[in-house]
Amino acid sequence: MARIPGKESEQTVQAMRREATRLIALHGFEGMNLRMLADAVGLKAGSFYNHIESKESLLHTLLADTMQQLMAGLDTALAPAQGPADALHRFVAFHIEFHAQRRDEVFIGNAELRSLSDAHRADIVARRDAYEQRLGAILRAGQRAGVFATGDVRLAARALIAMLSGVCTWYRPDGRLGVKALVRQYTRMAFGAVGAAAPRG
């Protein structure tokens, strides 16, 4: 996405990202057009091209930003980890919290990957692979330490991420379970999947 210097332009870009995320989650990428986005932001549709290269580049920016924030957040969450069991616990807690709180962003990341160009899709897939590899490293460390009975680490990592990421499709803040309860339940399931007892607390 092109950046225009100045506080007002940066605020416009942030408003575009926020409203584009909401509209794509609601209508799908193909169903959301720039006129809808212009009305939501309070701009003329033609003026969007002062801020973005194309509708598709806007989608790529949204997905890339989400992945960057996901990786940065994971780095912070894992920094204090003491061993692979603690790291897996922290990974699960972070992943559930991020996906529950950022439902629209992660939902469109899963649903609209197909709408990207080949180059942009490859970029997002590479970022996803890097995130999956962080979990794989935790599982391998646990397997070497005799803490986990993981089996095929790559398969286990993909299965765990698929299970954990599903929370964004159904979780509601006003639902029966809060985020802390979800973290406890998903932690038990994740540790069970790697043949280990979930940590207490």
Backbone as a ProteinNet text record, in pm:
[ID]
protein_1_A
[PRIMARY]
MARIPGKESEQTVQAMRREATRLIALHGFEGMNLRMLADAVGLKAGSFYNHIESKESLLHTLLADTMQQLMAGLDTALAPAQGPADALHRFVAFHIEFHAQRRDEVFIGNAELRSLSDAHRADIVARRDAYEQRLGAILRAGQRAGVFATGDVRLAARALIAMLSGVCTWYRPDGRLGVKALVRQYTRMAFGAVGAAAPRG
[TERTIARY]
84.3	0	87.8	58.5	134.9	108.8	211.4	198.4	211.1	119.7	123.9	169.6	275.7	325.1	217.5	228	135.5	40.2	7.8	-77.5	-215.3	-272.4	-407.4	-412.4	-311.1	-307.6	-291.3	-207.9	-188.5	-318.1	-390.5	-519.7	-617.4	-613.3	-699.3	-665.5	-536.6	-493.2	-539.2	-524.9	-567.8	-718.3	-794.3	-939.6	-976.8	-905.3	-929.7	-905.1	-796.3	-764.9	-872	-911	-1010.8	-1143.7	-1189	-1318.6	-1310.8	-1198.4	-1183.1	-1188.5	-1124.9	-1129.3	-1272.1	-1344.9	-1483.7	-1570.2	-1555.8	-1640.7	-1607.2	-1478.6	-1440.9	-1490	-1478.5	-1528.9	-1679.5	-1748.1	-1893.8	-1941.6	-1877.9	-1927.8	-1837.4	-1715.9	-1619.1	-1543.3	-1424.1	-1341.9	-1410.2	-1469.2	-1536.2	-1660	-1725.8	-1848	-1823.1	-1703.3	-1668.9	-1609.1	-1666.7	-1608.9	-1561.2	-1483.9	-1423.7	-1527.6	-1641.7	-1746.1	-1801.6	-1819.9	-1864.3	-1761.2	-1635.9	-1529	-1521.8	-1539.5	-1537.6	-1648.5	-1766.8	-1878.4	-1849.9	-1787	-1758.5	-1653.1	-1556.3	-1446.8	-1480.3	-1572.1	-1607.2	-1518.8	-1482.5	-1400.3	-1468	-1418.9	-1461.3	-1384.5	-1452.5	-1391.4	-1262.4	-1261.7	-1143.9	-1021.9	-1044.2	-930.7	-855.9	-912.3	-843.4	-708.4	-698.5	-575.4	-461.8	-490.6	-384.2	-318.9	-385.2	-340.4	-308.8	-370.2	-347.4	-321.4	-250.9	-224.7	-344.9	-413.2	-527.4	-604.1	-722.1	-800.4	-726.8	-663.8	-590.8	-469.3	-401.5	-285.1	-328.2	-448	-501.8	-523.3	-579.8	-599.7	-465.8	-366	-234.4	-178	-192.8	-144.3	-213	-343.2	-417	-364.4	-346.3	-301.3	-156.4	-72.5	67.9	82.5	5.2	9.9	-33.4	-138.9	-185.5	-77.7	-10.5	94.1	213.5	245.8	357.3	325.6	202	161.4	154	111.6	106.1	246.1	343.6	478.9	543	521.7	579.7	519.7	389.3	324.7	373.1	394.7	444.2	585	669.8	804.4	799.1	710.9	696.4	643.5	545.4	484.3	583	670.3	760.6	890.8	920.9	1049.8	1078.1	978.3	1009.7	998.9	970.8	941.6	1057.8	1022.6	1120.3	1096.9	1155.7	1142.3	1027	1021.6	921.5	777.6	753.8	616.6	563.6	645	604.1	585.7	673.6	661.9	531.8	494.9	369.7	250.9	255.1	147.9	134.1	244.9	243.2	197.5	239.8	197.2	45.5	-11.3	-155.9	-229.3	-185.5	-252.4	-248.2	-130.7	-119.5	-206.5	-200.6	-274	-424.7	-475.6	-619	-658.4	-581	-614.1	-612.6	-510.8	-500.9	-618.7	-650.9	-756.5	-896	-913.2	-1042.5	-1063.5	-956.6	-966.8	-956.9	-900	-880.8	-952.2	-1078.5	-1151.6	-1161.6	-1196.1	-1213.3	-1083.5	-972	-844.7	-803.4	-813	-768.2	-869	-997.5	-1097.5	-1071.6	-1048.7	-1025.3	-890.2	-795.6	-668	-683.2	-777.1	-803.4	-894.1	-996.2	-1098	-1056.3	-969.6	-942.8	-802.8	-729.3	-596.1	-605.1	-713.2	-733.5	-748.1	-782.5	-807	-679.8	-566.6	-440.1	-376.4	-292	-210.3	-111.9	-51.6	41.9	156.1	212.4	325.6	283.2	170.1	122.8	82	21.9	-15.3	109.4	213.4	337.9	397.8	387.7	440.2	366.5	234.4	156.3	178.4	184.9	209.4	345.7	446.5	579.5	574.7	497.7	483.6	412.3	312	241.3	332.9	413	506	604.4	650	743.8	678.3	551.6	479	463.5	425.8	411.6	544.4	653.4	784.7	821.3	770.3	795.1	731.8	608.9	544.3	618.2	660.1	734.2	861.6	929.9	1052.2	1022.6	910.3	870.1	843.4	772	738.1	862.3	954.6	1078.4	1160.1	1165.8	1240	1176.7	1043.8	974.9	994	1000	1021.3	1162.3	1260.9	1399.4	1416.1	1341.1	1351.3	1268.3	1193.1	1107.7	981.6	947.5	828.4	705.3	721.6	611.6	633.6	523.7	525.8	450.6	516.6	449.5	425.2	516.1	508.5	561.1	490.9	531.9	511.9	620.9	614.1	541.6	570.4	507.7	356.9	313.8	171	108.1	176.1	122.6	109.4	209.3	204.4	87.6	69.3	-41.9	-177.1	-187	-314.1	-346.2	-245.5	-267.9	-308.3	-240.1	-274.3	-415.2	-452.5	-588.2	-691.4	-665.5	-757.8	-766.9	-653.5	-651.2	-711.4	-684.2	-730.2	-880.7	-942.1	-1086	-1167.5	-1106.4	-1180.8	-1233.9	-1166	-1209.4	-1339.9	-1380.4	-1501.9	-1628.8	-1614.9	-1735.4	-1733.7	-1616.1	-1610.4	-1681.6	-1756.4	-1820.5	-1791.8	-1757.5	-1725.1	-1838.7	-1962.2	-2075.8	-2123.6	-2041.1	-2078.7	-2060.7	-2077.6	-2076.7	-1940.1	-1834.3	-1699	-1618.4	-1545.2	-1453.9	-1320.1	-1231.5	-1102.8	-1018.9	-1019.7	-939.9	-986.6	-1118.2	-1171.1	-1133.3	-1135	-1094.5	-947.5	-863.9	-721.8	-701.4	-771.4	-757.3	-799	-914	-964.5	-873.2	-833.1	-747.5	-608.7	-562.2	-433.7	-440.3	-547.2	-563.7	-567.3	-640.6	-650.5	-517.5	-444.4	-315.3	-214.7	-209.1	-113.9	-154.6	-284	-329.3	-288.1	-291.2	-257.1	-109.8	-24.7	118.5	159.7	61	89.4	149.9	104.1	158.6	45.2	73.4	-23.2	-16.5	-133	-137.9	-87.5	-18.3	28.5	-87.3	-67.8	-170.7	-172.1	-292	-301.3	-320.9
-118.2	0	123.1	220.4	343.1	423.6	488.1	569.7	716.5	798.2	941	1009.2	1091.7	1155.9	1242.6	1259.3	1348.1	1274.2	1337.5	1274.3	1245	1336.8	1317.7	1198.4	1185.7	1074.3	942	940.4	817.7	778.6	874.4	845.5	789.7	842.4	791.6	647.3	616.5	480.1	385.2	426	341.2	319	424.1	410.5	316.9	325.7	237.2	91.7	66.9	-69.7	-124.5	-41.3	-84.7	-116.3	-28	-48	-157.7	-167.8	-275.1	-410.8	-424.5	-549.8	-585.5	-488.1	-512.5	-551.5	-479.5	-504.4	-635.9	-669.5	-796.8	-913	-899.6	-1005.4	-1021.4	-911.3	-914.2	-959.7	-910.5	-933.7	-1022.6	-1050.8	-1120.2	-1020.4	-1059.5	-968.4	-929.4	-1026.2	-996.2	-911.4	-929.7	-853.8	-712.4	-686.1	-551.7	-473.4	-357.8	-274.6	-142.6	-69.4	53.4	162.2	155.5	253.9	230.6	104.4	72	120.8	97.8	139.2	291.4	358.4	504.8	561.6	504	551.7	532	419.8	389.6	484.1	522.3	606.6	755.2	787	926.1	991.6	914.1	965.3	938.9	1003.3	970.7	846.9	758.1	631.3	653.2	752.5	776.6	818.1	878.6	927.5	815.6	695.1	583.3	555.7	583.1	550	645.7	748.7	828	753	649.3	577.7	429.8	370.1	228.5	209.5	101.9	71.1	4.2	-82.6	-155.8	-216.5	-264.2	-333.7	-458.3	-529.6	-651.6	-620.6	-509.5	-472.9	-434.1	-377.8	-346.9	-475.1	-577.6	-705.5	-763.8	-758.1	-811.1	-736.7	-605.4	-526.8	-568.4	-589.8	-631.7	-765.5	-861.1	-994.1	-991.2	-914.4	-905.9	-840.2	-735.9	-669.4	-763.5	-841.3	-937.4	-1039.5	-1090.8	-1188.6	-1127.7	-1002.6	-937.3	-921.1	-882.1	-865.5	-999.5	-1102.2	-1236.5	-1284.3	-1267.3	-1311.9	-1230.3	-1100.1	-1015.4	-1049.9	-1072.8	-1110.3	-1244.1	-1338.1	-1469.6	-1458.5	-1377.3	-1357.4	-1309.6	-1213.9	-1160.5	-1267	-1344.4	-1446.4	-1556.7	-1593.8	-1705.3	-1665.5	-1537.7	-1493.4	-1545.6	-1547.9	-1594.8	-1746.5	-1821.8	-1964.8	-2041	-2130.9	-2215.6	-2360.4	-2399.3	-2535.2	-2551.6	-2664.7	-2685.3	-2691.6	-2748.9	-2755.3	-2615.6	-2532.1	-2393.8	-2318.8	-2345.3	-2277.9	-2316.4	-2445.5	-2487.3	-2423	-2419	-2353.8	-2208.4	-2137.8	-1997	-1981.3	-2073	-2067.2	-2078.9	-2177.9	-2198.6	-2076	-2025	-1909.5	-1789.3	-1761.9	-1647.7	-1666	-1784.2	-1808.8	-1793.8	-1850.7	-1840.7	-1695.9	-1627.5	-1488.4	-1401.3	-1416.5	-1336.4	-1364.4	-1491.9	-1527.9	-1494.8	-1496.4	-1458.3	-1307.3	-1232.5	-1087.4	-1022.3	-1092.6	-1036.5	-1123.6	-1154.1	-1251.6	-1212.3	-1087	-1045.9	-1057.9	-1013.4	-1016.7	-1159.4	-1249.2	-1386.2	-1460.8	-1423.8	-1488.1	-1456.5	-1329.2	-1296.9	-1350.8	-1364.3	-1424.3	-1567.3	-1638.4	-1776.6	-1785	-1698.9	-1710.1	-1646.8	-1545.4	-1466.9	-1483.8	-1582.3	-1606.8	-1630.7	-1693.3	-1725.6	-1601.1	-1487.4	-1364.4	-1286.1	-1331.4	-1262.3	-1302.9	-1217.2	-1253	-1361.8	-1426.6	-1534.8	-1487.6	-1370	-1320.1	-1286.2	-1220.9	-1184.8	-1308.2	-1405.4	-1529.2	-1600.3	-1605.5	-1670.4	-1601.3	-1470.4	-1395.7	-1433.5	-1438.1	-1470.6	-1616.6	-1704.8	-1846.6	-1862.6	-1790.1	-1797.6	-1749	-1644.5	-1594.1	-1697.5	-1761.6	-1866.2	-1984.1	-2020.9	-2131.4	-2098.7	-1974	-1934.1	-1944.6	-1908.8	-1919.9	-2067	-2149.3	-2293.2	-2353.7	-2305.9	-2358.2	-2326.4	-2216.2	-2185.7	-2292.5	-2332.1	-2438.8	-2570.9	-2597.9	-2720.3	-2729.1	-2617.1	-2615.5	-2649.3	-2599.8	-2631.2	-2780.4	-2836.6	-2979.2	-3066.1	-3029.3	-3107.3	-3103.1	-2983.3	-2971.3	-3057.9	-3060.2	-3143.1	-3290.9	-3326.1	-3466.1	-3511	-3424.8	-3458.4	-3471	-3386.6	-3388.5	-3499.4	-3571.7	-3677.2	-3626.9	-3499.5	-3438.7	-3466.8	-3467.6	-3489.7	-3620	-3686.6	-3801.3	-3757.6	-3675.9	-3602.7	-3687.7	-3777.4	-3846.6	-3755.9	-3747.3	-3662.4	-3516.3	-3444.9	-3308.9	-3215.2	-3225.3	-3133.8	-3154.2	-3279.4	-3308.6	-3259.8	-3282.7	-3239.8	-3088.1	-3017	-2871	-2819.1	-2876.4	-2832.1	-2863.6	-2980.9	-3018.5	-2928.1	-2896.6	-2809.2	-2669	-2615.4	-2480.8	-2477.4	-2581.4	-2586.9	-2589.5	-2668.2	-2676.6	-2542.8	-2482.8	-2358	-2242.2	-2238.3	-2125.7	-2127.3	-2243.8	-2252.9	-2166.7	-2123.1	-2043.8	-1914.1	-1861.3	-1733.1	-1745.9	-1868.2	-1886.2	-1891.7	-1916.2	-1932.2	-1854.5	-1813.1	-1746.2	-1611.1	-1582.6	-1451.7	-1403.3	-1276.2	-1225.1	-1241	-1243.1	-1257.1	-1402.3	-1496.3	-1637.1	-1703.1	-1831.7	-1909	-1913	-1916.2	-1927.6	-1801.7	-1756.3	-1645.3	-1693	-1599	-1633.2	-1718.8	-1687.3	-1766	-1911.5	-1930.7	-2067.5	-2138.9	-2067.5	-2126.9	-2169.2	-2083.4	-2115.9	-2242.8	-2254.9	-2375.1	-2500.6	-2492.1	-2608.7	-2645.1	-2546.3	-2573.8	-2619.5	-2572.1	-2619.6	-2768	-2811.1	-2953.7	-3036.3	-2986.1	-3060.9	-3064.6	-2952.1	-2946.7	-3040.7	-3039.7	-3128.2	-3274.1	-3301.5	-3437.6	-3484.6	-3393.5	-3430.8	-3465.6	-3415.6	-3447	-3544.6	-3609.8	-3714.2	-3665.9	-3550.1	-3494.2	-3443.9	-3434.5	-3379.4	-3227.2	-3163.8	-3018.6	-2962.4	-2847.7	-2786.9	-2738.8	-2736.1	-2685.5	-2533.1	-2478.4	-2333.4	-2268
0	0	0	-86.9	-89.5	36.9	89.3	208.3	169.5	215.3	189.8	317.2	312.1	433.5	497.5	628.3	697.8	787.9	900.6	1000.3	945.3	869.6	816.8	721.9	636.4	542.7	616.5	719.5	795.9	866.1	916.7	978.9	876.4	754.4	648.3	616.3	607	577.8	688.4	813.4	924.7	921.9	889.4	879	764.7	653.5	540.4	579.7	649.6	690.1	784.2	878.9	977.3	910.1	823.7	758.2	652.6	583.6	484.7	552.6	666.9	741.3	778.6	828.9	869.9	750.6	640.7	524	454.9	448.7	386.6	471.5	603	690.8	676.3	650.8	640	502.8	395.9	259.6	175.2	221.9	138	51.8	5.5	-73.1	-203.1	-272.5	-398.5	-377.1	-263.5	-236.2	-189	-139.3	-94	-210.3	-240.9	-345.5	-286.4	-364.2	-313	-285.1	-351.4	-321.1	-180.6	-143.9	-8.3	93.8	62.5	153	161.3	47.9	46.1	133.8	122.8	204.7	353.4	387.4	527.9	585	501	547.5	531.9	438.8	414	310.1	207.1	98.2	-35.3	-140.3	-274.8	-320.2	-390.6	-429.8	-508.6	-598.2	-680.8	-601	-484.2	-406.6	-335.7	-333.7	-269.9	-335.3	-464.3	-534.3	-500.5	-417.7	-358	-242.2	-194.7	-75.5	-100.7	-203.3	-231.5	-380.1	-412.3	-552.4	-617.1	-541.8	-594.8	-478.2	-506.6	-404.8	-357	-449.3	-413	-327.1	-355.1	-273.2	-132.5	-120.8	11.4	90.8	26.4	93.7	137.8	51.4	88.4	209.1	211.2	324.4	453.5	448	567.4	618.9	529	570	617.5	549.4	588.7	725	749.9	880.3	991.3	965.6	1066.5	1096.4	994.3	1016.1	1089.1	1058	1126.9	1274.7	1304.9	1443.5	1515.6	1443.3	1500.8	1540.1	1450.5	1478.8	1590.4	1588.3	1693	1829	1831.5	1956.1	2007.7	1916.2	1956.4	2014.5	1953.2	2006.6	2151.1	2177	2312.3	2407.9	2361.7	2447.2	2482.7	2388.7	2411.8	2480.4	2484.7	2539.1	2680.2	2772.3	2907.7	2925.7	2819.7	2832.6	2895.1	2986.8	3054.2	3011.2	2900.8	2852.1	2755.9	2684.6	2579.3	2629.9	2747.9	2798.1	2825.9	2887.2	2913.2	2781.5	2685.3	2555.5	2484.8	2489.7	2426.1	2496.2	2628.2	2703.3	2660.7	2649.8	2609.9	2465	2379.4	2239.3	2229.5	2298.3	2293.3	2347	2461.4	2521.6	2428	2371.1	2280.4	2157.5	2097.5	1973.4	1995.1	2102.4	2131	2158.7	2240.1	2271.8	2146.7	2062.7	1940.6	1848.8	1828.7	1735.1	1788.7	1918.9	1976.3	1970.5	1990.1	1994.2	1857.2	1760.4	1626.1	1523.8	1552.9	1472.5	1326	1298.7	1159.7	1081.2	1141.4	1070.7	1035.5	1133.8	1104.8	1018.3	1028	943.1	796.3	764.9	623.5	578	670.8	634.6	588.9	649.1	609.4	487.3	482.8	378.7	246.3	250.6	130	73.9	120.4	64.5	-85.8	-127.8	-270.2	-355.6	-293.2	-368.9	-398.2	-345	-367.7	-500.2	-552.5	-668.7	-628.6	-726.5	-697.3	-607.8	-638.3	-560	-417.7	-403.1	-269.7	-190.1	-257.7	-188.9	-138.1	-219.9	-178.9	-57.4	-51.2	63.3	191.2	187.3	306.9	346.8	250.8	281.6	348.9	302	363.4	507.8	533.9	671.3	759.2	704.2	778.6	808.1	709.4	729.4	841.5	847	952.4	1089.7	1097.6	1225	1263.9	1168.5	1195.1	1239	1180.7	1216.4	1361	1414.3	1555.2	1644	1610.5	1686.1	1665.7	1543.4	1516.2	1598.9	1616.6	1696.1	1841.9	1892.5	2030.3	2044.1	1948.8	1955	1943	1855.8	1843	1971.5	2032.9	2158.8	2266.4	2270.6	2368.4	2342.6	2216.2	2181.1	2219.7	2193.7	2230.4	2382	2455.3	2601.3	2664.2	2582.2	2634.7	2700.9	2676	2735.4	2650.4	2517	2424.5	2348.3	2316.3	2225.4	2100.3	2022.1	1914.1	1790.1	1759.6	1631.7	1522.9	1411.2	1299.8	1340.3	1358.9	1412.4	1316.2	1188.5	1092.4	1089.7	1090.2	1092.3	1223	1333.7	1462.7	1469	1418.5	1420.5	1337	1219.6	1133.5	1197	1257.3	1320	1438.2	1517.4	1632.3	1588.7	1489.7	1442.8	1385.2	1309.8	1255.2	1368.2	1471.5	1584.3	1657.4	1685.4	1761.2	1681.9	1552.2	1469.9	1448.2	1462.6	1440.9	1534.1	1644.8	1742.4	1681.6	1580.8	1523.5	1446.4	1410.2	1330.8	1415.2	1546	1626.8	1758.4	1805.1	1934.9	1930.7	2036.1	2054.1	2195.3	2212.3	2345.9	2446.9	2399	2489.7	2499.3	2455.8	2456.9	2592.2	2594	2718.3	2784.2	2705.6	2758.8	2730.6	2830.1	2811.5	2758.4	2727.7	2668.7	2763.6	2893.3	2987.9	2992.4	2988.6	2988.4	2859.4	2749	2622	2625.8	2681.7	2690	2772.1	2883.9	2966.6	2890.3	2822.5	2749.5	2633.2	2555.9	2441.1	2484.5	2598.3	2649.3	2680.7	2745.8	2775.4	2647.1	2547.4	2421.7	2347.7	2348.5	2278.8	2343.6	2476.2	2544.2	2525.6	2525.9	2500.1	2363.1	2264.5	2128	2112.5	2203.9	2195.2	2305.8	2366.3	2462.9	2592.7	2639.7	2763.6	2851.8	2979.7	3073.8	3069.8	3066.8	3065.1	3196.8	3194.9	3318.3	3403.7	3532.1	3622.2	3619.8	3649.7	3660.6	3525.5
[MASK]
+++++++++++++++++++++++++++++++++++++++++++++++++++++++++++++++++++++++++++++++++++++++++++++++++++++++++++++++++++++++++++++++++++++++++++++++++++++++++++++++++++++++++++++++++++++++++++++++++++++++++

